[in-house]
Amino acid sequence: MEVTRITVDEVRERLARGEPLAIVDARSAEAWDKAETQIPGSIRVPPDDVAGYASAVPRDRAVVAYCT
């Protein structure tokens, strides 16, 4: 598995090209509760229970994780 950092603009470009991405929202419970928006279709994976949610993350596409 290769881990790299990408910018928001790069994510937008990849989505605009139709590239399938798995978007993982890894914000803390506090940040999640205070958030006004979430990315539609994102997968919520609490940072304190990654192992419990690992099976929810697709393995057939690039994964983009974001947090605060």
mmCIF file of the N, C-alpha and C atoms, coordinates in Angstrom:
data_MODEL
# 
_entry.id   MODEL 
# 
loop_
_atom_site.group_PDB 
_atom_site.id 
_atom_site.type_symbol 
_atom_site.label_atom_id 
_atom_site.label_alt_id 
_atom_site.label_comp_id 
_atom_site.label_asym_id 
_atom_site.label_entity_id 
_atom_site.label_seq_id 
_atom_site.pdbx_PDB_ins_code 
_atom_site.Cartn_x 
_atom_site.Cartn_y 
_atom_site.Cartn_z 
_atom_site.occupancy 
_atom_site.B_iso_or_equiv 
_atom_site.pdbx_formal_charge 
_atom_site.auth_seq_id 
_atom_site.auth_comp_id 
_atom_site.auth_asym_id 
_atom_site.auth_atom_id 
_atom_site.pdbx_PDB_model_num 
ATOM 1   N N  . MET A 1 1  ? 0.839   -1.167 0.000   1.00 0.00 ? 1  MET A N  1 
ATOM 2   C CA . MET A 1 1  ? 0.000   0.000  0.000   1.00 0.00 ? 1  MET A CA 1 
ATOM 3   C C  . MET A 1 1  ? 0.888   1.235  0.000   1.00 0.00 ? 1  MET A C  1 
ATOM 4   N N  . GLU A 1 2  ? 0.584   2.150  -0.881  1.00 0.00 ? 2  GLU A N  1 
ATOM 5   C CA . GLU A 1 2  ? 1.328   3.401  -0.981  1.00 0.00 ? 2  GLU A CA 1 
ATOM 6   C C  . GLU A 1 2  ? 0.512   4.513  -0.330  1.00 0.00 ? 2  GLU A C  1 
ATOM 7   N N  . VAL A 1 3  ? 1.131   5.269  0.551   1.00 0.00 ? 3  VAL A N  1 
ATOM 8   C CA . VAL A 1 3  ? 0.464   6.373  1.227   1.00 0.00 ? 3  VAL A CA 1 
ATOM 9   C C  . VAL A 1 3  ? 1.077   7.671  0.725   1.00 0.00 ? 3  VAL A C  1 
ATOM 10  N N  . THR A 1 4  ? 0.230   8.555  0.205   1.00 0.00 ? 4  THR A N  1 
ATOM 11  C CA . THR A 1 4  ? 0.679   9.861  -0.262  1.00 0.00 ? 4  THR A CA 1 
ATOM 12  C C  . THR A 1 4  ? -0.310  10.915 0.188   1.00 0.00 ? 4  THR A C  1 
ATOM 13  N N  . ARG A 1 5  ? 0.126   12.142 0.191   1.00 0.00 ? 5  ARG A N  1 
ATOM 14  C CA . ARG A 1 5  ? -0.756  13.266 0.512   1.00 0.00 ? 5  ARG A CA 1 
ATOM 15  C C  . ARG A 1 5  ? -1.216  13.891 -0.785  1.00 0.00 ? 5  ARG A C  1 
ATOM 16  N N  . ILE A 1 6  ? -2.490  14.264 -0.829  1.00 0.00 ? 6  ILE A N  1 
ATOM 17  C CA . ILE A 1 6  ? -3.005  14.982 -1.991  1.00 0.00 ? 6  ILE A CA 1 
ATOM 18  C C  . ILE A 1 6  ? -3.793  16.192 -1.499  1.00 0.00 ? 6  ILE A C  1 
ATOM 19  N N  . THR A 1 7  ? -3.952  17.153 -2.386  1.00 0.00 ? 7  THR A N  1 
ATOM 20  C CA . THR A 1 7  ? -4.668  18.370 -2.036  1.00 0.00 ? 7  THR A CA 1 
ATOM 21  C C  . THR A 1 7  ? -6.156  18.214 -2.346  1.00 0.00 ? 7  THR A C  1 
ATOM 22  N N  . VAL A 1 8  ? -6.924  19.146 -1.838  1.00 0.00 ? 8  VAL A N  1 
ATOM 23  C CA . VAL A 1 8  ? -8.359  19.177 -2.136  1.00 0.00 ? 8  VAL A CA 1 
ATOM 24  C C  . VAL A 1 8  ? -8.571  19.312 -3.639  1.00 0.00 ? 8  VAL A C  1 
ATOM 25  N N  . ASP A 1 9  ? -7.773  20.148 -4.281  1.00 0.00 ? 9  ASP A N  1 
ATOM 26  C CA . ASP A 1 9  ? -7.903  20.324 -5.728  1.00 0.00 ? 9  ASP A CA 1 
ATOM 27  C C  . ASP A 1 9  ? -7.632  19.018 -6.478  1.00 0.00 ? 9  ASP A C  1 
ATOM 28  N N  . GLU A 1 10 ? -6.658  18.255 -6.017  1.00 0.00 ? 10 GLU A N  1 
ATOM 29  C CA . GLU A 1 10 ? -6.370  16.963 -6.652  1.00 0.00 ? 10 GLU A CA 1 
ATOM 30  C C  . GLU A 1 10 ? -7.540  15.998 -6.488  1.00 0.00 ? 10 GLU A C  1 
ATOM 31  N N  . VAL A 1 11 ? -8.163  15.998 -5.319  1.00 0.00 ? 11 VAL A N  1 
ATOM 32  C CA . VAL A 1 11 ? -9.344  15.144 -5.117  1.00 0.00 ? 11 VAL A CA 1 
ATOM 33  C C  . VAL A 1 11 ? -10.448 15.571 -6.069  1.00 0.00 ? 11 VAL A C  1 
ATOM 34  N N  . ARG A 1 12 ? -10.689 16.858 -6.170  1.00 0.00 ? 12 ARG A N  1 
ATOM 35  C CA . ARG A 1 12 ? -11.724 17.367 -7.090  1.00 0.00 ? 12 ARG A CA 1 
ATOM 36  C C  . ARG A 1 12 ? -11.438 16.940 -8.524  1.00 0.00 ? 12 ARG A C  1 
ATOM 37  N N  . GLU A 1 13 ? -10.194 17.068 -8.948  1.00 0.00 ? 13 GLU A N  1 
ATOM 38  C CA . GLU A 1 13 ? -9.820  16.687 -10.311 1.00 0.00 ? 13 GLU A CA 1 
ATOM 39  C C  . GLU A 1 13 ? -10.065 15.198 -10.553 1.00 0.00 ? 13 GLU A C  1 
ATOM 40  N N  . ARG A 1 14 ? -9.674  14.377 -9.605  1.00 0.00 ? 14 ARG A N  1 
ATOM 41  C CA . ARG A 1 14 ? -9.840  12.930 -9.752  1.00 0.00 ? 14 ARG A CA 1 
ATOM 42  C C  . ARG A 1 14 ? -11.319 12.561 -9.799  1.00 0.00 ? 14 ARG A C  1 
ATOM 43  N N  . LEU A 1 15 ? -12.128 13.206 -8.972  1.00 0.00 ? 15 LEU A N  1 
ATOM 44  C CA . LEU A 1 15 ? -13.572 12.954 -9.005  1.00 0.00 ? 15 LEU A CA 1 
ATOM 45  C C  . LEU A 1 15 ? -14.178 13.435 -10.319 1.00 0.00 ? 15 LEU A C  1 
ATOM 46  N N  . ALA A 1 16 ? -13.720 14.588 -10.813 1.00 0.00 ? 16 ALA A N  1 
ATOM 47  C CA . ALA A 1 16 ? -14.232 15.122 -12.083 1.00 0.00 ? 16 ALA A CA 1 
ATOM 48  C C  . ALA A 1 16 ? -13.914 14.192 -13.250 1.00 0.00 ? 16 ALA A C  1 
ATOM 49  N N  . ARG A 1 17 ? -12.791 13.477 -13.162 1.00 0.00 ? 17 ARG A N  1 
ATOM 50  C CA . ARG A 1 17 ? -12.425 12.507 -14.214 1.00 0.00 ? 17 ARG A CA 1 
ATOM 51  C C  . ARG A 1 17 ? -13.216 11.214 -14.079 1.00 0.00 ? 17 ARG A C  1 
ATOM 52  N N  . GLY A 1 18 ? -13.980 11.102 -12.991 1.00 0.00 ? 18 GLY A N  1 
ATOM 53  C CA . GLY A 1 18 ? -14.756 9.888  -12.782 1.00 0.00 ? 18 GLY A CA 1 
ATOM 54  C C  . GLY A 1 18 ? -13.993 8.785  -12.087 1.00 0.00 ? 18 GLY A C  1 
ATOM 55  N N  . GLU A 1 19 ? -12.854 9.118  -11.520 1.00 0.00 ? 19 GLU A N  1 
ATOM 56  C CA . GLU A 1 19 ? -12.061 8.112  -10.818 1.00 0.00 ? 19 GLU A CA 1 
ATOM 57  C C  . GLU A 1 19 ? -12.791 7.676  -9.547  1.00 0.00 ? 19 GLU A C  1 
ATOM 58  N N  . PRO A 1 20 ? -12.954 6.390  -9.350  1.00 0.00 ? 20 PRO A N  1 
ATOM 59  C CA . PRO A 1 20 ? -13.636 5.947  -8.125  1.00 0.00 ? 20 PRO A CA 1 
ATOM 60  C C  . PRO A 1 20 ? -12.723 6.116  -6.909  1.00 0.00 ? 20 PRO A C  1 
ATOM 61  N N  . LEU A 1 21 ? -13.200 6.851  -5.927  1.00 0.00 ? 21 LEU A N  1 
ATOM 62  C CA . LEU A 1 21 ? -12.459 7.074  -4.695  1.00 0.00 ? 21 LEU A CA 1 
ATOM 63  C C  . LEU A 1 21 ? -13.335 6.678  -3.519  1.00 0.00 ? 21 LEU A C  1 
ATOM 64  N N  . ALA A 1 22 ? -12.713 6.172  -2.482  1.00 0.00 ? 22 ALA A N  1 
ATOM 65  C CA . ALA A 1 22 ? -13.399 5.950  -1.213  1.00 0.00 ? 22 ALA A CA 1 
ATOM 66  C C  . ALA A 1 22 ? -12.971 7.086  -0.302  1.00 0.00 ? 22 ALA A C  1 
ATOM 67  N N  . ILE A 1 23 ? -13.923 7.911  0.098   1.00 0.00 ? 23 ILE A N  1 
ATOM 68  C CA . ILE A 1 23 ? -13.635 9.053  0.959   1.00 0.00 ? 23 ILE A CA 1 
ATOM 69  C C  . ILE A 1 23 ? -13.922 8.643  2.400   1.00 0.00 ? 23 ILE A C  1 
ATOM 70  N N  . VAL A 1 24 ? -12.907 8.709  3.254   1.00 0.00 ? 24 VAL A N  1 
ATOM 71  C CA . VAL A 1 24 ? -13.040 8.309  4.651   1.00 0.00 ? 24 VAL A CA 1 
ATOM 72  C C  . VAL A 1 24 ? -12.971 9.547  5.535   1.00 0.00 ? 24 VAL A C  1 
ATOM 73  N N  . ASP A 1 25 ? -14.020 9.767  6.296   1.00 0.00 ? 25 ASP A N  1 
ATOM 74  C CA . ASP A 1 25 ? -14.086 10.881 7.244   1.00 0.00 ? 25 ASP A CA 1 
ATOM 75  C C  . ASP A 1 25 ? -13.564 10.372 8.581   1.00 0.00 ? 25 ASP A C  1 
ATOM 76  N N  . ALA A 1 26 ? -12.371 10.779 8.937   1.00 0.00 ? 26 ALA A N  1 
ATOM 77  C CA . ALA A 1 26 ? -11.722 10.285 10.158  1.00 0.00 ? 26 ALA A CA 1 
ATOM 78  C C  . ALA A 1 26 ? -11.674 11.355 11.245  1.00 0.00 ? 26 ALA A C  1 
ATOM 79  N N  . ARG A 1 27 ? -12.652 12.245 11.246  1.00 0.00 ? 27 ARG A N  1 
ATOM 80  C CA . ARG A 1 27 ? -12.681 13.276 12.279  1.00 0.00 ? 27 ARG A CA 1 
ATOM 81  C C  . ARG A 1 27 ? -13.086 12.681 13.626  1.00 0.00 ? 27 ARG A C  1 
ATOM 82  N N  . SER A 1 28 ? -12.642 13.319 14.679  1.00 0.00 ? 28 SER A N  1 
ATOM 83  C CA . SER A 1 28 ? -13.018 12.885 16.021  1.00 0.00 ? 28 SER A CA 1 
ATOM 84  C C  . SER A 1 28 ? -14.527 13.058 16.202  1.00 0.00 ? 28 SER A C  1 
ATOM 85  N N  . ALA A 1 29 ? -15.079 12.382 17.204  1.00 0.00 ? 29 ALA A N  1 
ATOM 86  C CA . ALA A 1 29 ? -16.511 12.490 17.485  1.00 0.00 ? 29 ALA A CA 1 
ATOM 87  C C  . ALA A 1 29 ? -16.902 13.942 17.748  1.00 0.00 ? 29 ALA A C  1 
ATOM 88  N N  . GLU A 1 30 ? -16.061 14.657 18.465  1.00 0.00 ? 30 GLU A N  1 
ATOM 89  C CA . GLU A 1 30 ? -16.346 16.067 18.754  1.00 0.00 ? 30 GLU A CA 1 
ATOM 90  C C  . GLU A 1 30 ? -16.394 16.897 17.479  1.00 0.00 ? 30 GLU A C  1 
ATOM 91  N N  . ALA A 1 31 ? -15.401 16.723 16.615  1.00 0.00 ? 31 ALA A N  1 
ATOM 92  C CA . ALA A 1 31 ? -15.374 17.466 15.350  1.00 0.00 ? 31 ALA A CA 1 
ATOM 93  C C  . ALA A 1 31 ? -16.551 17.072 14.461  1.00 0.00 ? 31 ALA A C  1 
ATOM 94  N N  . TRP A 1 32 ? -16.883 15.791 14.441  1.00 0.00 ? 32 TRP A N  1 
ATOM 95  C CA . TRP A 1 32 ? -18.016 15.298 13.638  1.00 0.00 ? 32 TRP A CA 1 
ATOM 96  C C  . TRP A 1 32 ? -19.313 15.956 14.112  1.00 0.00 ? 32 TRP A C  1 
ATOM 97  N N  . ASP A 1 33 ? -19.516 16.001 15.422  1.00 0.00 ? 33 ASP A N  1 
ATOM 98  C CA . ASP A 1 33 ? -20.736 16.581 15.976  1.00 0.00 ? 33 ASP A CA 1 
ATOM 99  C C  . ASP A 1 33 ? -20.870 18.070 15.675  1.00 0.00 ? 33 ASP A C  1 
ATOM 100 N N  . LYS A 1 34 ? -19.745 18.768 15.627  1.00 0.00 ? 34 LYS A N  1 
ATOM 101 C CA . LYS A 1 34 ? -19.755 20.212 15.385  1.00 0.00 ? 34 LYS A CA 1 
ATOM 102 C C  . LYS A 1 34 ? -19.773 20.570 13.898  1.00 0.00 ? 34 LYS A C  1 
ATOM 103 N N  . ALA A 1 35 ? -19.535 19.592 13.042  1.00 0.00 ? 35 ALA A N  1 
ATOM 104 C CA . ALA A 1 35 ? -19.422 19.870 11.607  1.00 0.00 ? 35 ALA A CA 1 
ATOM 105 C C  . ALA A 1 35 ? -20.756 20.303 11.011  1.00 0.00 ? 35 ALA A C  1 
ATOM 106 N N  . GLU A 1 36 ? -20.689 21.303 10.169  1.00 0.00 ? 36 GLU A N  1 
ATOM 107 C CA . GLU A 1 36 ? -21.881 21.752 9.466   1.00 0.00 ? 36 GLU A CA 1 
ATOM 108 C C  . GLU A 1 36 ? -22.111 20.939 8.191   1.00 0.00 ? 36 GLU A C  1 
ATOM 109 N N  . THR A 1 37 ? -21.048 20.342 7.672   1.00 0.00 ? 37 THR A N  1 
ATOM 110 C CA . THR A 1 37 ? -21.176 19.576 6.434   1.00 0.00 ? 37 THR A CA 1 
ATOM 111 C C  . THR A 1 37 ? -20.353 18.302 6.503   1.00 0.00 ? 37 THR A C  1 
ATOM 112 N N  . GLN A 1 38 ? -20.762 17.356 5.705   1.00 0.00 ? 38 GLN A N  1 
ATOM 113 C CA . GLN A 1 38 ? -20.002 16.127 5.484   1.00 0.00 ? 38 GLN A CA 1 
ATOM 114 C C  . GLN A 1 38 ? -19.951 15.913 3.971   1.00 0.00 ? 38 GLN A C  1 
ATOM 115 N N  . ILE A 1 39 ? -18.941 15.216 3.510   1.00 0.00 ? 39 ILE A N  1 
ATOM 116 C CA . ILE A 1 39 ? -18.847 14.914 2.089   1.00 0.00 ? 39 ILE A CA 1 
ATOM 117 C C  . ILE A 1 39 ? -19.848 13.804 1.793   1.00 0.00 ? 39 ILE A C  1 
ATOM 118 N N  . PRO A 1 40 ? -20.782 14.043 0.859   1.00 0.00 ? 40 PRO A N  1 
ATOM 119 C CA . PRO A 1 40 ? -21.759 13.006 0.519   1.00 0.00 ? 40 PRO A CA 1 
ATOM 120 C C  . PRO A 1 40 ? -21.071 11.714 0.087   1.00 0.00 ? 40 PRO A C  1 
ATOM 121 N N  . GLY A 1 41 ? -21.532 10.611 0.629   1.00 0.00 ? 41 GLY A N  1 
ATOM 122 C CA . GLY A 1 41 ? -20.965 9.311  0.286   1.00 0.00 ? 41 GLY A CA 1 
ATOM 123 C C  . GLY A 1 41 ? -19.729 8.933  1.057   1.00 0.00 ? 41 GLY A C  1 
ATOM 124 N N  . SER A 1 42 ? -19.255 9.840  1.928   1.00 0.00 ? 42 SER A N  1 
ATOM 125 C CA . SER A 1 42 ? -18.064 9.512  2.704   1.00 0.00 ? 42 SER A CA 1 
ATOM 126 C C  . SER A 1 42 ? -18.381 8.437  3.734   1.00 0.00 ? 42 SER A C  1 
ATOM 127 N N  . ILE A 1 43 ? -17.350 7.738  4.149   1.00 0.00 ? 43 ILE A N  1 
ATOM 128 C CA . ILE A 1 43 ? -17.480 6.655  5.114   1.00 0.00 ? 43 ILE A CA 1 
ATOM 129 C C  . ILE A 1 43 ? -16.939 7.163  6.443   1.00 0.00 ? 43 ILE A C  1 
ATOM 130 N N  . ARG A 1 44 ? -17.753 7.112  7.462   1.00 0.00 ? 44 ARG A N  1 
ATOM 131 C CA . ARG A 1 44 ? -17.344 7.583  8.791   1.00 0.00 ? 44 ARG A CA 1 
ATOM 132 C C  . ARG A 1 44 ? -16.531 6.504  9.487   1.00 0.00 ? 44 ARG A C  1 
ATOM 133 N N  . VAL A 1 45 ? -15.283 6.832  9.823   1.00 0.00 ? 45 VAL A N  1 
ATOM 134 C CA . VAL A 1 45 ? -14.402 5.912  10.541  1.00 0.00 ? 45 VAL A CA 1 
ATOM 135 C C  . VAL A 1 45 ? -13.803 6.677  11.719  1.00 0.00 ? 45 VAL A C  1 
ATOM 136 N N  . PRO A 1 46 ? -14.359 6.496  12.913  1.00 0.00 ? 46 PRO A N  1 
ATOM 137 C CA . PRO A 1 46 ? -13.829 7.210  14.080  1.00 0.00 ? 46 PRO A CA 1 
ATOM 138 C C  . PRO A 1 46 ? -12.361 6.845  14.323  1.00 0.00 ? 46 PRO A C  1 
ATOM 139 N N  . PRO A 1 47 ? -11.509 7.835  14.572  1.00 0.00 ? 47 PRO A N  1 
ATOM 140 C CA . PRO A 1 47 ? -10.078 7.548  14.742  1.00 0.00 ? 47 PRO A CA 1 
ATOM 141 C C  . PRO A 1 47 ? -9.767  6.658  15.934  1.00 0.00 ? 47 PRO A C  1 
ATOM 142 N N  . ASP A 1 48 ? -10.663 6.590  16.902  1.00 0.00 ? 48 ASP A N  1 
ATOM 143 C CA . ASP A 1 48 ? -10.411 5.745  18.067  1.00 0.00 ? 48 ASP A CA 1 
ATOM 144 C C  . ASP A 1 48 ? -10.928 4.320  17.885  1.00 0.00 ? 48 ASP A C  1 
ATOM 145 N N  . ASP A 1 49 ? -11.477 4.002  16.691  1.00 0.00 ? 49 ASP A N  1 
ATOM 146 C CA . ASP A 1 49 ? -11.968 2.644  16.431  1.00 0.00 ? 49 ASP A CA 1 
ATOM 147 C C  . ASP A 1 49 ? -11.775 2.251  14.968  1.00 0.00 ? 49 ASP A C  1 
ATOM 148 N N  . VAL A 1 50 ? -10.599 2.532  14.428  1.00 0.00 ? 50 VAL A N  1 
ATOM 149 C CA . VAL A 1 50 ? -10.315 2.221  13.030  1.00 0.00 ? 50 VAL A CA 1 
ATOM 150 C C  . VAL A 1 50 ? -10.488 0.731  12.753  1.00 0.00 ? 50 VAL A C  1 
ATOM 151 N N  . ALA A 1 51 ? -9.996  -0.116 13.641  1.00 0.00 ? 51 ALA A N  1 
ATOM 152 C CA . ALA A 1 51 ? -10.094 -1.562 13.434  1.00 0.00 ? 51 ALA A CA 1 
ATOM 153 C C  . ALA A 1 51 ? -11.550 -2.014 13.317  1.00 0.00 ? 51 ALA A C  1 
ATOM 154 N N  . GLY A 1 52 ? -12.430 -1.403 14.079  1.00 0.00 ? 52 GLY A N  1 
ATOM 155 C CA . GLY A 1 52 ? -13.835 -1.776 14.050  1.00 0.00 ? 52 GLY A CA 1 
ATOM 156 C C  . GLY A 1 52 ? -14.549 -1.391 12.778  1.00 0.00 ? 52 GLY A C  1 
ATOM 157 N N  . TYR A 1 53 ? -13.982 -0.467 12.010  1.00 0.00 ? 53 TYR A N  1 
ATOM 158 C CA . TYR A 1 53 ? -14.618 0.013  10.796  1.00 0.00 ? 53 TYR A CA 1 
ATOM 159 C C  . TYR A 1 53 ? -13.842 -0.348 9.529   1.00 0.00 ? 53 TYR A C  1 
ATOM 160 N N  . ALA A 1 54 ? -12.746 -1.041 9.670   1.00 0.00 ? 54 ALA A N  1 
ATOM 161 C CA . ALA A 1 54 ? -11.888 -1.353 8.518   1.00 0.00 ? 54 ALA A CA 1 
ATOM 162 C C  . ALA A 1 54 ? -12.632 -2.077 7.410   1.00 0.00 ? 54 ALA A C  1 
ATOM 163 N N  . SER A 1 55 ? -13.559 -2.929 7.760   1.00 0.00 ? 55 SER A N  1 
ATOM 164 C CA . SER A 1 55 ? -14.283 -3.681 6.724   1.00 0.00 ? 55 SER A CA 1 
ATOM 165 C C  . SER A 1 55 ? -15.234 -2.795 5.920   1.00 0.00 ? 55 SER A C  1 
ATOM 166 N N  . ALA A 1 56 ? -15.527 -1.587 6.393   1.00 0.00 ? 56 ALA A N  1 
ATOM 167 C CA . ALA A 1 56 ? -16.419 -0.678 5.674   1.00 0.00 ? 56 ALA A CA 1 
ATOM 168 C C  . ALA A 1 56 ? -15.704 0.076  4.551   1.00 0.00 ? 56 ALA A C  1 
ATOM 169 N N  . VAL A 1 57 ? -14.379 0.030  4.539   1.00 0.00 ? 57 VAL A N  1 
ATOM 170 C CA . VAL A 1 57 ? -13.596 0.766  3.545   1.00 0.00 ? 57 VAL A CA 1 
ATOM 171 C C  . VAL A 1 57 ? -13.341 -0.135 2.340   1.00 0.00 ? 57 VAL A C  1 
ATOM 172 N N  . PRO A 1 58 ? -13.818 0.290  1.163   1.00 0.00 ? 58 PRO A N  1 
ATOM 173 C CA . PRO A 1 58 ? -13.605 -0.529 -0.041  1.00 0.00 ? 58 PRO A CA 1 
ATOM 174 C C  . PRO A 1 58 ? -12.125 -0.733 -0.331  1.00 0.00 ? 58 PRO A C  1 
ATOM 175 N N  . ARG A 1 59 ? -11.788 -1.889 -0.859  1.00 0.00 ? 59 ARG A N  1 
ATOM 176 C CA . ARG A 1 59 ? -10.398 -2.214 -1.172  1.00 0.00 ? 59 ARG A CA 1 
ATOM 177 C C  . ARG A 1 59 ? -10.131 -2.166 -2.686  1.00 0.00 ? 59 ARG A C  1 
ATOM 178 N N  . ASP A 1 60 ? -11.141 -1.795 -3.445  1.00 0.00 ? 60 ASP A N  1 
ATOM 179 C CA . ASP A 1 60 ? -11.009 -1.808 -4.900  1.00 0.00 ? 60 ASP A CA 1 
ATOM 180 C C  . ASP A 1 60 ? -10.790 -0.433 -5.500  1.00 0.00 ? 60 ASP A C  1 
ATOM 181 N N  . ARG A 1 61 ? -10.424 0.527  -4.675  1.00 0.00 ? 61 ARG A N  1 
ATOM 182 C CA . ARG A 1 61 ? -10.205 1.891  -5.170  1.00 0.00 ? 61 ARG A CA 1 
ATOM 183 C C  . ARG A 1 61 ? -9.269  2.644  -4.232  1.00 0.00 ? 61 ARG A C  1 
ATOM 184 N N  . ALA A 1 62 ? -8.804  3.775  -4.697  1.00 0.00 ? 62 ALA A N  1 
ATOM 185 C CA . ALA A 1 62 ? -7.958  4.617  -3.846  1.00 0.00 ? 62 ALA A CA 1 
ATOM 186 C C  . ALA A 1 62 ? -8.790  5.141  -2.688  1.00 0.00 ? 62 ALA A C  1 
ATOM 187 N N  . VAL A 1 63 ? -8.157  5.256  -1.528  1.00 0.00 ? 63 VAL A N  1 
ATOM 188 C CA . VAL A 1 63 ? -8.832  5.754  -0.326  1.00 0.00 ? 63 VAL A CA 1 
ATOM 189 C C  . VAL A 1 63 ? -8.275  7.127  -0.006  1.00 0.00 ? 63 VAL A C  1 
ATOM 190 N N  . VAL A 1 64 ? -9.187  8.085  0.196   1.00 0.00 ? 64 VAL A N  1 
ATOM 191 C CA . VAL A 1 64 ? -8.820  9.429  0.609   1.00 0.00 ? 64 VAL A CA 1 
ATOM 192 C C  . VAL A 1 64 ? -9.385  9.634  2.000   1.00 0.00 ? 64 VAL A C  1 
ATOM 193 N N  . ALA A 1 65 ? -8.516  9.869  2.976   1.00 0.00 ? 65 ALA A N  1 
ATOM 194 C CA . ALA A 1 65 ? -8.959  10.104 4.342   1.00 0.00 ? 65 ALA A CA 1 
ATOM 195 C C  . ALA A 1 65 ? -8.760  11.565 4.681   1.00 0.00 ? 65 ALA A C  1 
ATOM 196 N N  . TYR A 1 66 ? -9.722  12.100 5.430   1.00 0.00 ? 66 TYR A N  1 
ATOM 197 C CA . TYR A 1 66 ? -9.557  13.478 5.897   1.00 0.00 ? 66 TYR A CA 1 
ATOM 198 C C  . TYR A 1 66 ? -10.007 13.594 7.335   1.00 0.00 ? 66 TYR A C  1 
ATOM 199 N N  . CYS A 1 67 ? -9.411  14.553 8.025   1.00 0.00 ? 67 CYS A N  1 
ATOM 200 C CA . CYS A 1 67 ? -9.733  14.797 9.426   1.00 0.00 ? 67 CYS A CA 1 
ATOM 201 C C  . CYS A 1 67 ? -9.426  16.251 9.735   1.00 0.00 ? 67 CYS A C  1 
ATOM 202 N N  . THR A 1 68 ? -9.622  16.611 10.991  1.00 0.00 ? 68 THR A N  1 
ATOM 203 C CA . THR A 1 68 ? -9.312  18.000 11.389  1.00 0.00 ? 68 THR A CA 1 
ATOM 204 C C  . THR A 1 68 ? -8.164  17.995 12.359  1.00 0.00 ? 68 THR A C  1 
# 
